[in-house]
Amino acid sequence: MEILRMNRARLLRYVVQQLRNTLPDDFDPQADIDAHLDEALARLHVCINAVRPWRQDCFDPLHSTQYCSFLYFLANTIWRRTASTDTPTRLFLLNKALNGIDLFYEIEMPPVFFIGHSVGIVFAKATYGNYLVVYQNSTVGKNHGVAPVLGDGVVMYPNTAIIGRCQVGDGTVLAQGVSLINADTPGHCTVFGATGGRGGGILCKPTRHDALADIFRR
């Protein structure tokens, strides 16, 4: 995969310098990042090539959504391989500072996902299916310690939430502003607020347009 604007060595320096500027605590993350950068880029490559609007085989570090995903993959890869939390924690905090997203390095995101504007997104340690789409100000959260299970191809439009004991079927689309709390969906449907607002009931209708076809190559 081609890295636009810089090569691998410059990308390494770029991330390290961002961490040092954001968290000036004299910790040196360079060895961790250098050792796991190629694996993180390989995981990112799969994601980039699956997203239809993005140029295949190219990573732009100045593309905020791509860089947001890259920081997650890097943090998660280092944590998986080393069990150390020092560098992953700092990468998590950098991602939060730069992109306004709460995406912890221990969360197992699917191989392919798309974040449409990262600001205000919060991910709990839930189960996430492949081809996940999440837009700004959306939350996946626990309720009394119970986390949701999301199937493949779930789309969360802005200001949506999936909280607690939810089994969200494949191909579920949450319309803007809808909260799904301790409730299941049958899949291949669009979920609306039955009472017109947050906290009310939900109404599942057949999905008229395949939003995933606009976003992913599958």
MIVO-579311 format. One line per field, with one value per atom (N, C-alpha, C): residue number from 1; residue in one letter; atom name; x negated, y, z. Coordinates in Angstrom, 3 decimals. Last residue first. Layout:
REM residues N
num <- (NUM:...);
residu <- (A:...);
atome <- (CA:...);
east <- (X:...);
north <- (Y:...);
up <- (Z:...);
This chain:
REM residues 218
num <- (218:218:218:217:217:217:216:216:216:215:215:215:214:214:214:213:213:213:212:212:212:211:211:211:210:210:210:209:209:209:208:208:208:207:207:207:206:206:206:205:205:205:204:204:204:203:203:203:202:202:202:201:201:201:200:200:200:199:199:199:198:198:198:197:197:197:196:196:196:195:195:195:194:194:194:193:193:193:192:192:192:191:191:191:190:190:190:189:189:189:188:188:188:187:187:187:186:186:186:185:185:185:184:184:184:183:183:183:182:182:182:181:181:181:180:180:180:179:179:179:178:178:178:177:177:177:176:176:176:175:175:175:174:174:174:173:173:173:172:172:172:171:171:171:170:170:170:169:169:169:168:168:168:167:167:167:166:166:166:165:165:165:164:164:164:163:163:163:162:162:162:161:161:161:160:160:160:159:159:159:158:158:158:157:157:157:156:156:156:155:155:155:154:154:154:153:153:153:152:152:152:151:151:151:150:150:150:149:149:149:148:148:148:147:147:147:146:146:146:145:145:145:144:144:144:143:143:143:142:142:142:141:141:141:140:140:140:139:139:139:138:138:138:137:137:137:136:136:136:135:135:135:134:134:134:133:133:133:132:132:132:131:131:131:130:130:130:129:129:129:128:128:128:127:127:127:126:126:126:125:125:125:124:124:124:123:123:123:122:122:122:121:121:121:120:120:120:119:119:119:118:118:118:117:117:117:116:116:116:115:115:115:114:114:114:113:113:113:112:112:112:111:111:111:110:110:110:109:109:109:108:108:108:107:107:107:106:106:106:105:105:105:104:104:104:103:103:103:102:102:102:101:101:101:100:100:100:99:99:99:98:98:98:97:97:97:96:96:96:95:95:95:94:94:94:93:93:93:92:92:92:91:91:91:90:90:90:89:89:89:88:88:88:87:87:87:86:86:86:85:85:85:84:84:84:83:83:83:82:82:82:81:81:81:80:80:80:79:79:79:78:78:78:77:77:77:76:76:76:75:75:75:74:74:74:73:73:73:72:72:72:71:71:71:70:70:70:69:69:69:68:68:68:67:67:67:66:66:66:65:65:65:64:64:64:63:63:63:62:62:62:61:61:61:60:60:60:59:59:59:58:58:58:57:57:57:56:56:56:55:55:55:54:54:54:53:53:53:52:52:52:51:51:51:50:50:50:49:49:49:48:48:48:47:47:47:46:46:46:45:45:45:44:44:44:43:43:43:42:42:42:41:41:41:40:40:40:39:39:39:38:38:38:37:37:37:36:36:36:35:35:35:34:34:34:33:33:33:32:32:32:31:31:31:30:30:30:29:29:29:28:28:28:27:27:27:26:26:26:25:25:25:24:24:24:23:23:23:22:22:22:21:21:21:20:20:20:19:19:19:18:18:18:17:17:17:16:16:16:15:15:15:14:14:14:13:13:13:12:12:12:11:11:11:10:10:10:9:9:9:8:8:8:7:7:7:6:6:6:5:5:5:4:4:4:3:3:3:2:2:2:1:1:1);
residu <- (R:R:R:R:R:R:F:F:F:I:I:I:D:D:D:A:A:A:L:L:L:A:A:A:D:D:D:H:H:H:R:R:R:T:T:T:P:P:P:K:K:K:C:C:C:L:L:L:I:I:I:G:G:G:G:G:G:G:G:G:R:R:R:G:G:G:G:G:G:T:T:T:A:A:A:G:G:G:F:F:F:V:V:V:T:T:T:C:C:C:H:H:H:G:G:G:P:P:P:T:T:T:D:D:D:A:A:A:N:N:N:I:I:I:L:L:L:S:S:S:V:V:V:G:G:G:Q:Q:Q:A:A:A:L:L:L:V:V:V:T:T:T:G:G:G:D:D:D:G:G:G:V:V:V:Q:Q:Q:C:C:C:R:R:R:G:G:G:I:I:I:I:I:I:A:A:A:T:T:T:N:N:N:P:P:P:Y:Y:Y:M:M:M:V:V:V:V:V:V:G:G:G:D:D:D:G:G:G:L:L:L:V:V:V:P:P:P:A:A:A:V:V:V:G:G:G:H:H:H:N:N:N:K:K:K:G:G:G:V:V:V:T:T:T:S:S:S:N:N:N:Q:Q:Q:Y:Y:Y:V:V:V:V:V:V:L:L:L:Y:Y:Y:N:N:N:G:G:G:Y:Y:Y:T:T:T:A:A:A:K:K:K:A:A:A:F:F:F:V:V:V:I:I:I:G:G:G:V:V:V:S:S:S:H:H:H:G:G:G:I:I:I:F:F:F:F:F:F:V:V:V:P:P:P:P:P:P:M:M:M:E:E:E:I:I:I:E:E:E:Y:Y:Y:F:F:F:L:L:L:D:D:D:I:I:I:G:G:G:N:N:N:L:L:L:A:A:A:K:K:K:N:N:N:L:L:L:L:L:L:F:F:F:L:L:L:R:R:R:T:T:T:P:P:P:T:T:T:D:D:D:T:T:T:S:S:S:A:A:A:T:T:T:R:R:R:R:R:R:W:W:W:I:I:I:T:T:T:N:N:N:A:A:A:L:L:L:F:F:F:Y:Y:Y:L:L:L:F:F:F:S:S:S:C:C:C:Y:Y:Y:Q:Q:Q:T:T:T:S:S:S:H:H:H:L:L:L:P:P:P:D:D:D:F:F:F:C:C:C:D:D:D:Q:Q:Q:R:R:R:W:W:W:P:P:P:R:R:R:V:V:V:A:A:A:N:N:N:I:I:I:C:C:C:V:V:V:H:H:H:L:L:L:R:R:R:A:A:A:L:L:L:A:A:A:E:E:E:D:D:D:L:L:L:H:H:H:A:A:A:D:D:D:I:I:I:D:D:D:A:A:A:Q:Q:Q:P:P:P:D:D:D:F:F:F:D:D:D:D:D:D:P:P:P:L:L:L:T:T:T:N:N:N:R:R:R:L:L:L:Q:Q:Q:Q:Q:Q:V:V:V:V:V:V:Y:Y:Y:R:R:R:L:L:L:L:L:L:R:R:R:A:A:A:R:R:R:N:N:N:M:M:M:R:R:R:L:L:L:I:I:I:E:E:E:M:M:M);
atome <- (N:CA:C:N:CA:C:N:CA:C:N:CA:C:N:CA:C:N:CA:C:N:CA:C:N:CA:C:N:CA:C:N:CA:C:N:CA:C:N:CA:C:N:CA:C:N:CA:C:N:CA:C:N:CA:C:N:CA:C:N:CA:C:N:CA:C:N:CA:C:N:CA:C:N:CA:C:N:CA:C:N:CA:C:N:CA:C:N:CA:C:N:CA:C:N:CA:C:N:CA:C:N:CA:C:N:CA:C:N:CA:C:N:CA:C:N:CA:C:N:CA:C:N:CA:C:N:CA:C:N:CA:C:N:CA:C:N:CA:C:N:CA:C:N:CA:C:N:CA:C:N:CA:C:N:CA:C:N:CA:C:N:CA:C:N:CA:C:N:CA:C:N:CA:C:N:CA:C:N:CA:C:N:CA:C:N:CA:C:N:CA:C:N:CA:C:N:CA:C:N:CA:C:N:CA:C:N:CA:C:N:CA:C:N:CA:C:N:CA:C:N:CA:C:N:CA:C:N:CA:C:N:CA:C:N:CA:C:N:CA:C:N:CA:C:N:CA:C:N:CA:C:N:CA:C:N:CA:C:N:CA:C:N:CA:C:N:CA:C:N:CA:C:N:CA:C:N:CA:C:N:CA:C:N:CA:C:N:CA:C:N:CA:C:N:CA:C:N:CA:C:N:CA:C:N:CA:C:N:CA:C:N:CA:C:N:CA:C:N:CA:C:N:CA:C:N:CA:C:N:CA:C:N:CA:C:N:CA:C:N:CA:C:N:CA:C:N:CA:C:N:CA:C:N:CA:C:N:CA:C:N:CA:C:N:CA:C:N:CA:C:N:CA:C:N:CA:C:N:CA:C:N:CA:C:N:CA:C:N:CA:C:N:CA:C:N:CA:C:N:CA:C:N:CA:C:N:CA:C:N:CA:C:N:CA:C:N:CA:C:N:CA:C:N:CA:C:N:CA:C:N:CA:C:N:CA:C:N:CA:C:N:CA:C:N:CA:C:N:CA:C:N:CA:C:N:CA:C:N:CA:C:N:CA:C:N:CA:C:N:CA:C:N:CA:C:N:CA:C:N:CA:C:N:CA:C:N:CA:C:N:CA:C:N:CA:C:N:CA:C:N:CA:C:N:CA:C:N:CA:C:N:CA:C:N:CA:C:N:CA:C:N:CA:C:N:CA:C:N:CA:C:N:CA:C:N:CA:C:N:CA:C:N:CA:C:N:CA:C:N:CA:C:N:CA:C:N:CA:C:N:CA:C:N:CA:C:N:CA:C:N:CA:C:N:CA:C:N:CA:C:N:CA:C:N:CA:C:N:CA:C:N:CA:C:N:CA:C:N:CA:C:N:CA:C:N:CA:C:N:CA:C:N:CA:C:N:CA:C:N:CA:C:N:CA:C:N:CA:C:N:CA:C:N:CA:C:N:CA:C:N:CA:C:N:CA:C:N:CA:C:N:CA:C:N:CA:C:N:CA:C:N:CA:C:N:CA:C:N:CA:C:N:CA:C:N:CA:C:N:CA:C:N:CA:C:N:CA:C:N:CA:C:N:CA:C:N:CA:C:N:CA:C:N:CA:C:N:CA:C:N:CA:C:N:CA:C:N:CA:C:N:CA:C:N:CA:C:N:CA:C:N:CA:C:N:CA:C:N:CA:C:N:CA:C:N:CA:C:N:CA:C:N:CA:C:N:CA:C:N:CA:C);
east <- (17.940:18.104:18.310:17.081:16.896:17.008:19.302:18.314:18.265:21.168:19.972:18.900:23.375:22.768:21.400:24.084:23.630:22.967:25.116:23.789:23.216:27.678:26.650:25.246:30.040:28.885:27.761:33.282:32.050:30.884:35.339:35.608:34.342:35.825:34.925:35.123:38.888:37.942:37.105:38.824:39.435:38.415:39.500:38.605:39.357:39.680:40.450:39.468:39.623:38.990:39.914:40.548:40.493:39.788:38.316:39.608:39.460:35.790:36.329:37.689:36.331:35.452:36.168:39.289:38.219:37.381:41.505:40.960:39.842:42.332:43.040:42.424:40.656:42.101:42.880:37.850:38.471:39.975:36.799:37.270:37.785:34.579:35.216:35.539:34.792:34.445:35.260:33.424:34.512:33.931:31.916:32.362:33.587:33.071:32.106:32.749:34.705:34.721:33.662:33.289:33.849:33.780:33.969:33.398:34.000:33.044:34.031:33.306:31.732:32.209:33.297:32.356:31.953:32.588:31.592:31.986:31.453:32.562:31.857:32.450:32.207:32.878:31.975:31.036:31.653:32.297:31.544:30.953:31.758:32.062:32.325:31.802:30.003:30.647:30.812:30.285:29.946:30.704:29.042:29.903:29.383:27.555:28.221:29.193:28.154:27.417:28.240:29.580:29.449:28.654:28.531:28.827:28.543:29.528:29.068:29.491:28.793:29.354:28.712:28.539:28.816:29.554:26.874:27.321:27.555:27.601:27.213:27.744:26.910:27.247:26.702:27.905:27.307:27.806:27.297:27.970:27.229:26.261:27.044:27.852:26.219:25.851:26.834:26.657:26.631:26.434:25.195:25.671:25.534:25.623:25.384:26.011:24.220:25.048:24.635:22.918:23.598:24.540:23.450:22.748:23.605:24.605:24.334:23.567:23.663:24.042:23.667:24.654:24.047:24.570:24.025:24.764:23.943:23.246:22.942:23.742:23.865:24.193:24.001:23.558:22.479:22.708:25.808:25.623:24.608:25.169:26.199:26.141:22.728:23.226:24.346:22.993:22.670:23.263:22.221:22.494:22.053:23.326:22.778:23.189:22.623:23.305:22.565:21.532:22.385:23.198:21.301:20.974:22.035:21.719:21.598:21.523:20.574:20.985:20.708:20.854:20.831:21.354:19.263:19.938:19.779:18.285:18.943:19.829:18.823:18.078:18.948:19.976:19.897:19.167:18.854:19.111:18.953:19.693:19.376:19.799:18.122:19.251:18.760:16.964:16.433:17.604:18.247:18.027:17.356:17.422:17.554:17.308:18.637:18.163:18.450:18.182:18.488:17.856:17.487:18.565:18.929:16.318:16.538:17.735:15.835:15.547:16.010:17.265:17.098:17.008:17.944:18.326:18.362:16.011:16.414:16.696:16.352:16.276:16.809:14.575:15.564:15.343:13.342:13.770:14.832:12.739:11.709:12.043:14.207:14.163:13.070:12.568:13.335:13.244:12.363:12.110:13.057:10.809:12.031:11.658:8.441:8.830:10.096:8.222:7.398:7.773:11.286:10.229:9.507:12.394:12.244:11.040:13.923:13.545:13.555:12.932:13.540:13.040:11.721:12.926:13.653:9.345:10.560:11.832:7.226:7.258:8.640:7.844:7.516:7.672:8.258:9.334:9.091:5.744:6.909:8.085:4.240:3.976:5.164:5.296:5.494:5.227:4.396:5.825:6.110:1.640:2.265:3.774:1.378:1.033:1.626:2.142:2.889:2.616:0.144:1.555:2.379:-2.219:-2.041:-0.588:-1.343:-1.961:-1.750:-0.425:0.585:-0.025:-1.342:-1.705:-0.642:-0.838:-0.073:-0.459:-1.934:-2.837:-2.152:0.036:-1.250:-2.107:2.268:2.413:1.078:1.076:1.630:1.772:0.413:-0.642:-0.145:2.999:1.969:0.874:4.281:4.793:3.751:2.733:2.842:3.271:3.168:1.822:1.861:5.940:5.274:3.874:6.276:6.887:6.146:4.818:4.399:5.017:6.371:4.969:4.506:8.762:8.754:7.331:7.762:8.458:8.449:6.888:5.901:6.492:9.307:8.306:7.300:10.442:11.087:10.110:8.627:8.867:9.518:5.937:7.371:7.811:3.285:4.010:5.500:2.343:2.354:3.064:3.762:3.431:3.471:3.005:3.319:2.841:4.051:3.442:3.929:5.498:4.056:3.320:8.077:7.531:6.008:9.562:8.639:7.977:12.916:11.484:10.670:15.591:15.153:13.642:15.655:15.832:15.328:13.570:14.403:14.462:11.758:13.177:14.092:9.269:9.666:11.127:9.234:9.245:9.737:9.116:10.239:10.354:6.678:7.914:9.127:4.982:5.070:6.351:5.067:5.694:5.924:3.520:4.924:5.692:1.100:1.736:3.207:0.538:0.811:1.475:0.060:1.179:1.544:-2.250:-1.032:0.189:-4.011:-3.672:-2.408:-4.253:-3.663:-3.214:-5.560:-4.203:-3.513:-8.054:-7.951:-6.609:-7.521:-8.309:-8.122:-6.133:-5.456:-6.195:-8.090:-6.802:-6.153:-10.071:-10.368:-9.093:-8.757:-9.229:-9.462:-7.833:-7.018:-7.602:-9.150:-9.562:-8.800:-8.147:-8.046:-8.402:-8.061:-9.379:-9.328:-5.614:-5.965:-7.284:-3.731:-5.166:-5.659:-1.545:-1.768:-3.261:-1.732:-0.443:-0.611:-4.397:-3.827:-2.544:-4.674:-5.543:-4.995:-2.765:-2.642:-3.479:-3.846:-2.509:-2.322:-6.246:-6.274:-4.915:-5.275:-6.059:-6.070:-4.057:-3.257:-3.996:-6.348:-5.142:-4.316:-8.088:-8.471:-7.268:-6.483:-6.922:-7.294:-6.331:-5.111:-5.452:-9.018:-8.419:-7.126:-9.230:-10.085:-9.514:-7.354:-7.185:-7.983:-6.829:-7.145:-7.010:-4.201:-5.369:-5.627:-2.093:-2.736:-3.999:-0.638:-0.707:-1.400:-1.790:-1.502:-1.701:-0.537:-1.269:-0.828:-0.848:0.000:-0.875);
north <- (-5.074:-6.420:-7.450:-1.915:-2.889:-4.264:0.344:-0.735:-1.415:2.451:2.645:1.601:1.791:3.095:3.236:-0.599:-0.609:0.716:0.092:-0.527:-0.523:0.961:1.961:1.388:0.108:-0.577:0.432:1.163:1.432:0.764:0.228:0.492:0.663:-2.230:-1.191:-1.021:-2.668:-3.135:-1.983:-1.432:-1.519:-2.062:-1.316:-1.878:-2.036:0.982:0.409:-0.045:1.368:1.343:0.664:3.711:2.421:2.523:6.192:5.578:4.215:7.277:6.649:5.995:9.991:9.101:8.504:9.983:10.573:9.532:8.848:10.094:10.696:6.436:7.558:8.897:4.754:4.603:5.776:5.502:5.722:5.712:2.824:4.190:4.280:0.868:1.072:2.554:-1.199:0.141:0.407:-4.497:-3.565:-2.211:-6.852:-6.404:-5.497:-7.868:-7.788:-7.390:-7.758:-8.990:-9.025:-6.568:-6.297:-7.574:-6.068:-6.786:-6.281:-4.046:-4.468:-5.131:-2.316:-3.640:-4.159:0.272:-0.008:-1.326:2.283:0.890:0.470:5.418:4.665:3.271:7.541:6.399:5.767:9.573:9.904:8.755:8.225:9.277:9.523:4.661:5.999:7.042:1.974:2.848:4.236:-1.010:0.407:1.205:-4.292:-3.345:-1.923:-6.361:-5.425:-4.488:-8.804:-8.376:-7.386:-7.586:-8.491:-7.912:-7.239:-6.424:-7.263:-7.697:-8.562:-7.882:-6.072:-5.957:-7.008:-5.010:-6.367:-6.296:-1.870:-2.973:-4.267:0.230:0.138:-1.156:2.189:0.782:0.455:5.268:4.534:3.098:8.175:6.923:6.241:10.455:10.588:9.342:9.399:10.304:10.284:5.754:7.137:8.084:2.815:3.736:5.162:-0.283:1.128:1.975:-3.499:-2.581:-1.145:-5.686:-4.675:-3.781:-8.378:-7.786:-6.700:-7.587:-8.458:-7.738:-6.888:-6.335:-7.317:-7.061:-7.882:-7.373:-4.929:-5.394:-6.345:-5.885:-5.176:-5.740:-5.348:-6.167:-5.329:-3.691:-4.602:-5.463:-2.073:-3.028:-4.114:-1.729:-1.404:-2.487:-0.303:-1.348:-0.812:1.090:1.079:-0.081:3.029:1.631:1.459:6.079:5.356:3.894:9.000:7.727:6.934:11.298:11.396:10.135:10.291:11.137:11.103:6.807:8.244:9.000:3.686:4.510:5.970:0.480:1.905:2.700:-2.654:-1.742:-0.308:-5.000:-3.958:-3.067:-7.525:-6.903:-5.899:-6.887:-7.619:-6.835:-6.736:-5.975:-6.866:-6.688:-7.580:-6.893:-4.229:-5.018:-5.982:-2.152:-3.481:-4.403:0.835:-0.034:-1.327:3.801:2.352:1.654:6.862:6.094:4.614:9.853:8.423:7.730:12.545:12.160:10.687:12.523:13.335:12.814:11.219:10.522:11.258:10.614:11.731:11.167:7.513:8.707:9.901:4.776:5.827:7.083:1.442:2.805:3.772:-1.692:-0.781:0.601:-4.895:-3.777:-2.972:-6.585:-6.288:-5.080:-5.053:-6.029:-5.665:-4.487:-4.023:-5.059:-5.193:-5.930:-5.442:-3.093:-3.420:-4.120:-2.226:-3.607:-4.027:0.494:-0.461:-1.918:2.315:1.739:0.633:5.050:3.716:3.064:7.810:6.955:5.514:10.708:9.387:8.627:13.082:13.134:11.822:13.216:12.869:12.842:13.956:14.400:14.286:12.813:14.235:14.749:10.109:10.886:12.385:9.485:9.378:10.178:9.836:10.668:10.656:7.793:9.186:10.149:5.566:5.767:7.220:5.952:6.046:6.243:5.509:6.818:7.006:2.832:3.862:5.236:1.556:1.577:2.640:2.044:2.705:2.678:0.538:1.864:2.616:-2.017:-0.968:0.419:-5.174:-3.932:-2.877:-7.313:-7.219:-6.001:-7.611:-7.425:-7.508:-8.015:-8.700:-8.646:-6.464:-7.897:-8.630:-3.906:-4.544:-6.053:-3.467:-3.487:-4.193:-3.539:-4.500:-4.605:-1.354:-2.705:-3.764:0.794:0.563:-0.875:0.432:0.433:0.120:0.645:-0.593:-0.684:3.349:2.210:0.920:4.739:4.809:3.686:4.079:3.666:3.686:5.408:3.947:3.410:8.050:7.582:6.058:8.113:8.197:7.743:7.972:6.934:6.937:10.363:9.085:7.933:12.371:12.173:10.832:12.266:11.975:11.551:12.355:13.597:13.465:9.867:10.203:11.512:7.913:9.325:9.671:5.066:5.579:7.016:3.002:4.272:4.687:0.938:0.750:2.036:2.937:1.657:1.704:5.767:5.270:3.997:5.554:5.756:5.137:4.913:6.256:6.473:2.084:2.464:3.874:0.231:1.438:2.051:-1.804:-2.178:-0.973:-0.689:-1.245:-1.673:0.001:1.041:0.485:-2.570:-1.667:-0.610:-3.547:-4.310:-3.386:-1.567:-1.758:-2.505:-2.006:-0.803:-0.951:-4.320:-4.373:-3.169:-3.246:-4.323:-4.457:-1.425:-0.919:-1.980:-3.232:-2.286:-1.730:-4.480:-5.262:-4.355:-2.286:-2.967:-3.809:-1.522:-0.622:-1.358:-2.861:-3.316:-2.471:-1.726:-3.187:-3.669:1.022:0.511:-0.997:1.120:1.486:0.908:0.302:-0.402:-0.139:2.284:0.866:0.044:4.749:4.473:2.991:5.839:4.778:4.242:6.845:6.685:5.529:9.343:7.949:7.871:12.010:11.403:9.904:13.200:12.571:11.807:14.881:15.095:14.540:14.174:13.605:13.711:15.634:15.555:15.109:15.347:16.688:16.677:12.582:13.368:14.772:11.911:11.415:12.250:13.212:13.569:13.119:11.806:13.224:13.700:9.269:9.437:10.892:9.870:9.373:9.585:10.774:11.604:11.178:8.627:9.856:10.739:6.881:6.515:7.762:8.360:8.078:7.702:8.287:9.575:9.377:5.567:6.183:7.513:5.219:4.551:5.224:8.531:7.103:6.496:10.856:10.451:8.971:11.339:12.491:12.131:8.097:9.382:10.416:4.970:5.993:7.352:2.173:3.433:4.361:-1.201:0.000:1.240);
up <- (-2.036:-1.445:-2.541:-1.146:-2.230:-1.581:0.596:0.530:-0.824:0.248:1.073:0.799:-1.191:-1.455:-0.797:-0.107:-1.485:-1.866:2.353:2.308:0.894:1.877:2.192:2.086:-0.111:0.439:0.663:0.672:-0.071:0.640:2.275:0.856:0.042:4.688:4.181:2.685:6.433:5.408:4.871:9.831:8.505:7.509:13.204:12.190:10.876:15.726:14.632:13.564:19.276:17.967:16.969:21.897:21.243:19.912:23.326:23.084:22.454:23.461:24.658:24.465:21.221:21.958:23.157:19.105:19.887:20.581:17.844:17.326:18.137:18.578:19.183:18.805:17.178:16.986:17.548:15.395:16.694:16.545:13.189:13.440:14.877:11.446:12.737:12.912:8.668:9.158:10.406:8.082:8.361:8.715:8.417:7.095:7.235:11.725:10.637:9.328:13.909:13.114:12.025:16.993:15.673:14.847:20.532:19.393:18.089:23.356:22.354:21.191:25.155:25.579:24.644:23.047:24.427:24.865:20.541:20.721:22.086:19.407:20.444:20.557:16.584:17.211:18.264:15.083:16.355:17.099:11.851:12.672:13.951:11.895:11.383:12.365:11.669:12.645:12.044:9.981:9.813:10.869:9.802:10.513:10.311:8.709:7.818:8.501:11.236:10.048:9.235:14.379:13.245:12.097:17.526:16.350:15.112:20.543:19.468:18.168:23.551:22.204:21.298:26.437:25.951:24.615:25.873:26.703:25.966:23.143:24.544:25.160:20.588:20.821:22.201:19.129:20.241:20.243:17.032:17.372:18.520:15.766:17.000:17.334:12.296:13.394:14.564:11.819:11.353:12.538:11.692:12.725:12.197:10.262:9.972:11.071:9.955:10.756:10.447:8.724:7.932:8.707:11.040:9.904:9.251:14.412:13.278:12.186:17.688:16.391:15.300:20.912:19.871:18.533:23.811:22.631:21.760:27.215:25.980:24.818:30.604:29.433:28.165:32.809:32.460:31.244:32.765:33.866:33.499:29.480:30.469:31.546:27.217:28.106:28.988:23.847:25.262:26.021:21.194:21.517:22.965:19.843:20.982:20.943:17.839:18.075:19.148:16.725:17.920:18.179:13.238:14.377:15.492:12.239:12.012:13.341:11.205:12.336:12.016:9.930:9.571:10.759:9.378:10.307:9.817:8.189:7.393:8.278:10.747:9.658:8.895:14.138:12.893:11.823:17.439:16.220:15.001:20.765:19.651:18.365:22.954:22.472:21.404:24.788:24.472:24.151:23.119:24.271:23.816:21.520:21.348:22.680:20.517:21.666:21.416:18.703:18.658:19.865:18.537:19.441:19.416:15.256:16.454:17.266:12.855:14.109:15.360:9.937:10.879:12.301:9.594:8.861:9.805:9.487:10.403:9.590:8.663:8.130:9.173:8.558:9.133:8.545:8.511:7.661:8.395:10.673:9.673:8.805:13.675:12.575:11.574:16.866:15.717:14.600:19.950:18.715:17.626:22.295:21.552:20.250:23.327:23.604:22.856:22.701:21.958:22.223:22.359:23.180:22.425:21.232:20.638:21.296:21.053:22.171:21.671:19.223:19.254:20.474:18.356:19.191:19.299:16.964:16.222:17.051:18.658:17.263:16.639:21.173:21.061:19.633:20.522:21.146:20.986:19.531:18.656:19.218:21.875:20.702:19.758:23.449:23.863:22.714:21.942:22.209:22.575:22.198:20.874:20.989:24.953:24.400:23.004:25.120:25.846:25.271:23.501:23.107:23.832:25.145:23.845:23.386:27.536:27.542:26.227:27.745:27.593:27.430:26.365:27.044:26.780:24.833:26.081:26.902:22.300:23.437:24.788:20.384:20.232:21.491:21.144:20.858:20.948:21.319:22.523:22.333:18.635:19.658:20.914:17.498:17.089:18.136:18.701:18.928:18.576:17.696:19.137:19.429:14.913:15.473:16.967:14.651:14.252:14.863:15.597:16.284:15.946:13.674:15.075:15.897:11.357:11.475:12.928:11.846:11.793:11.961:11.693:12.891:12.944:9.079:10.148:11.484:7.694:7.498:8.650:8.639:8.915:8.741:7.727:9.157:9.477:5.777:5.683:7.085:6.148:6.384:6.095:5.402:6.825:7.152:3.093:3.261:4.748:1.344:2.679:2.772:-1.281:-0.896:0.490:-2.388:-2.213:-1.850:-3.859:-3.428:-3.333:-2.595:-3.605:-3.093:-1.367:-1.167:-2.286:-1.697:-2.076:-1.988:-0.782:-2.181:-2.514:1.135:1.164:-0.229:0.944:0.976:0.909:1.129:-0.160:-0.213:3.872:2.836:1.510:5.075:5.329:4.225:4.178:3.934:4.062:5.256:3.808:3.433:8.002:7.445:5.947:8.080:8.503:7.954:7.207:6.442:6.806:9.239:7.894:7.025:11.323:11.421:10.055:10.327:10.529:10.618:10.320:9.063:9.202:13.054:12.066:10.813:14.997:14.669:13.595:15.447:15.386:14.864:15.610:14.498:14.333:18.060:16.816:15.611:19.918:19.803:18.449:19.484:19.245:19.077:20.162:18.806:18.550:22.516:21.890:20.586:25.443:24.048:23.401:27.747:27.302:25.823:28.427:28.248:27.925:28.272:29.547:29.486:26.600:26.812:28.144:24.544:25.884:26.214:22.180:22.875:24.322:21.382:21.528:22.352:21.310:22.188:22.410:19.382:20.749:21.709:17.127:17.619:19.062:16.865:17.224:17.724:16.151:17.379:17.815:13.690:14.813:16.134:12.220:12.346:13.562:12.173:12.876:13.164:10.596:11.942:12.744:8.236:8.987:10.424:7.441:7.827:8.594:6.884:7.904:8.377:4.788:6.069:7.179:3.312:3.264:4.658:2.382:3.167:2.952:0.661:1.310:2.076:1.075:0.398:1.282:0.864:1.866:1.211:-0.857:-0.929:0.199:0.000:0.000:0.000);
